[in-house]
Amino acid sequence: MFHLIWYVLIGLISGVIAKNVMHVHMTLFWTIVLGIIGSILGGAVTNMFSRPTNARYHPAGLIFSTLGAILVLFICYKLKIHFPAVNPF
């Protein structure tokens, strides 16, 4: 159960950072989904190059999660895929 909460928390943090860097407006749900996808992508890249000594935590987890989310937003921008935007009113 704690792992799911941890994935959502890291997904939220990395999604918020990525959407602010790329200047994208999206709902909170899609921000968390973006962060989780970026976390999976970033985790795959870091595990290809270096395995963590502790099986639970990789030191560059949040950094590569954010970079993975930025990469996902960049690919979506190039493919003209739009996330649902937030309505201001």
ZAPA-631242 format. One record per residue: residue in three letters; residue number from 1; z, y, x of N, C-alpha, C in turn. Coordinates in steps of 0.1 Angstrom, whole numbers, plus 5000, padded with zeros to 4 digits. Each point is the difference from the previous one (the first is absolute). Layout:
REM residues N
{pado Ala,NUM,{Z,Y,X},{Z,Y,X},{Z,Y,X}}
...
//
This chain:
REM residues 89
{pado Met,1,{5000,4988,5008},{5000,5012,4992},{5000,5013,5009}}
{pado Phe,2,{5008,4999,5011},{5000,5012,5008},{4987,5003,5007}}
{pado His,3,{4992,4989,5002},{4987,5002,5007},{4991,5008,4990}}
{pado Leu,4,{5000,4998,4988},{4992,5007,4990},{5004,5015,5000}}
{pado Ile,5,{5013,5002,5000},{5004,5014,5000},{4996,5007,5013}}
{pado Trp,6,{5001,4993,5011},{4996,5005,5013},{4985,5003,5000}}
{pado Tyr,7,{4992,4991,4995},{4985,5003,4999},{4997,5012,4992}}
{pado Val,8,{5006,5002,4989},{4998,5011,4991},{5004,5013,5007}}
{pado Leu,9,{5012,5000,5007},{5005,5012,5007},{4991,5004,5011}}
{pado Ile,10,{4996,4990,5009},{4991,5003,5011},{4986,5004,4994}}
{pado Gly,11,{4995,4994,4990},{4988,5003,4993},{5000,5015,4995}}
{pado Leu,12,{5011,5003,4994},{5001,5014,4995},{5000,5010,5011}}
{pado Ile,13,{5008,4998,5011},{5000,5009,5011},{4987,5001,5007}}
{pado Ser,14,{4994,4989,5003},{4987,5001,5007},{4989,5005,4991}}
{pado Gly,15,{5000,4997,4987},{4990,5005,4991},{5001,5015,4998}}
{pado Val,16,{5013,5005,5000},{5002,5015,4998},{4994,5007,5013}}
{pado Ile,17,{5003,4995,5012},{4996,5006,5012},{4984,5000,5001}}
{pado Ala,18,{4994,4988,4996},{4986,4999,5001},{4993,5009,4990}}
{pado Lys,19,{5005,5001,4988},{4993,5008,4990},{5002,5015,5003}}
{pado Asn,20,{5011,5004,5007},{5001,5014,5004},{4991,5003,5012}}
{pado Val,21,{4998,4990,5009},{4991,5002,5011},{4986,5002,4995}}
{pado Met,22,{4996,4991,4991},{4986,5000,4995},{4998,5009,4988}}
{pado His,23,{5010,5007,4996},{4999,5010,4989},{4994,4994,4987}}
{pado Val,24,{5007,4989,4996},{4996,4993,4988},{5011,5001,4989}}
{pado His,25,{4997,5002,4988},{5010,5000,4989},{4999,4988,4992}}
{pado Met,26,{5011,4992,4999},{5000,4988,4993},{5014,4997,4994}}
{pado Thr,27,{5000,4991,4991},{5013,4998,4993},{5009,4992,5009}}
{pado Leu,28,{5013,4999,4996},{5010,4994,5009},{4997,4985,5001}}
{pado Phe,29,{4996,4994,4989},{4996,4985,5001},{4989,4998,5010}}
{pado Trp,30,{4990,5008,5000},{4988,4998,5009},{5004,5003,5014}}
{pado Thr,31,{5010,5009,5002},{5005,5004,5013},{5007,4988,5006}}
{pado Ile,32,{5008,4993,4992},{5007,4988,5005},{4991,4989,5003}}
{pado Val,33,{4990,4998,4991},{4989,4990,5002},{4993,5002,5013}}
{pado Leu,34,{4996,5013,5002},{4993,5004,5012},{5009,4997,5013}}
{pado Gly,35,{5012,5003,4999},{5009,4998,5011},{5002,4985,5003}}
{pado Ile,36,{5001,4992,4990},{5001,4985,5002},{4987,4994,5006}}
{pado Ile,37,{4989,5005,4995},{4987,4995,5006},{4999,5004,5014}}
{pado Gly,38,{5004,5013,5003},{5000,5005,5014},{5010,4992,5009}}
{pado Ser,39,{5011,4996,4994},{5010,4992,5007},{4995,4986,5004}}
{pado Ile,40,{4992,4994,4990},{4994,4987,5003},{4990,5001,5011}}
{pado Leu,41,{4992,5011,4999},{4989,5002,5010},{5006,5003,5014}}
{pado Gly,42,{5010,5009,5000},{5006,5003,5013},{5008,4989,5006}}
{pado Gly,43,{5007,4992,4991},{5007,4988,5005},{4991,4990,5006}}
{pado Ala,44,{4988,4998,4994},{4990,4991,5005},{4995,5004,5014}}
{pado Val,45,{4998,5013,5002},{4995,5005,5013},{5011,4999,5010}}
{pado Thr,46,{5012,5003,4997},{5011,4999,5010},{5003,4986,5004}}
{pado Asn,47,{4999,4991,4990},{5003,4986,5003},{4988,4994,5009}}
{pado Met,48,{4988,5005,4999},{4990,4995,5009},{5002,5003,5014}}
{pado Phe,49,{5006,5012,5003},{5002,5004,5014},{5014,4997,5006}}
{pado Ser,50,{5010,5000,4992},{5013,4997,5005},{5009,4995,4988}}
{pado Arg,51,{5006,4989,5003},{5009,4993,4991},{5014,5007,5002}}
{pado Pro,52,{5007,5003,4989},{5014,5005,5001},{5009,4989,5005}}
{pado Thr,53,{5010,5005,5008},{5010,4990,5005},{5009,4996,4988}}
{pado Asn,54,{5004,5010,4992},{5007,4997,4988},{4991,4998,4988}}
{pado Ala,55,{5001,4989,4993},{4990,4996,4990},{5000,5009,4988}}
{pado Arg,56,{5011,5008,4998},{5001,5008,4988},{4994,5014,5002}}
{pado Tyr,57,{5000,5006,5012},{4997,5014,5001},{4991,5002,5012}}
{pado His,58,{4989,5008,4999},{4992,5004,5011},{5003,5014,5002}}
{pado Pro,59,{5002,5005,5013},{5003,5013,5003},{4990,5011,4995}}
{pado Ala,60,{4988,4996,4999},{4989,5010,4996},{4996,4998,4986}}
{pado Gly,61,{5009,4994,4992},{4996,4997,4986},{4996,5012,4992}}
{pado Leu,62,{5008,5010,4999},{4997,5012,4992},{4988,5008,5005}}
{pado Ile,63,{4999,5000,5013},{4989,5008,5006},{4987,4993,4997}}
{pado Phe,64,{4999,4987,5002},{4987,4993,4997},{4998,4998,4985}}
{pado Ser,65,{5011,5000,4992},{4998,5000,4985},{4993,5013,4996}}
{pado Thr,66,{5005,5011,5006},{4994,5013,4996},{4986,5001,5005}}
{pado Leu,67,{4997,4996,5012},{4986,5000,5005},{4991,4991,4992}}
{pado Gly,68,{5005,4988,4996},{4992,4992,4991},{4997,5006,4987}}
{pado Ala,69,{5010,5007,4994},{4998,5007,4987},{4990,5012,5002}}
{pado Ile,70,{5000,5007,5011},{4990,5010,5003},{4986,4994,5001}}
{pado Leu,71,{5000,4989,5007},{4987,4993,5001},{4994,4995,4986}}
{pado Val,72,{5009,4996,4992},{4996,4996,4986},{4995,5012,4993}}
{pado Leu,73,{5007,5011,5001},{4995,5012,4993},{4987,5005,5006}}
{pado Phe,74,{4998,4999,5013},{4988,5004,5006},{4988,4992,4995}}
{pado Ile,75,{5002,4987,4999},{4990,4990,4996},{4997,5003,4985}}
{pado Cys,76,{5010,5003,4992},{4998,5003,4986},{4992,5013,4998}}
{pado Tyr,77,{5003,5010,5009},{4992,5012,5000},{4986,4998,5003}}
{pado Lys,78,{4997,4992,5010},{4986,4998,5004},{4992,4992,4990}}
{pado Leu,79,{5007,4991,4993},{4994,4992,4989},{5000,5006,4987}}
{pado Lys,80,{5006,5012,4999},{5001,5008,4988},{5008,4993,4989}}
{pado Ile,81,{5011,4994,5004},{5009,4993,4991},{5012,5010,4998}}
{pado His,82,{5003,5003,4987},{5010,5010,4997},{5012,4993,4993}}
{pado Phe,83,{5012,5005,5004},{5012,4995,4994},{5003,5009,4988}}
{pado Pro,84,{5007,4995,4990},{5004,5009,4989},{5008,5012,5005}}
{pado Ala,85,{4996,5012,4996},{5006,5012,5004},{5012,5003,4991}}
{pado Val,86,{5009,5008,5005},{5012,5005,4993},{4996,5011,4991}}
{pado Asn,87,{5003,5000,4987},{4997,5011,4991},{5011,5010,5002}}
{pado Pro,88,{4997,5013,5003},{5011,5010,5001},{5006,5003,4987}}
{pado Phe,89,{4994,4998,4989},{5006,5004,4987},{4998,4989,4990}}
//
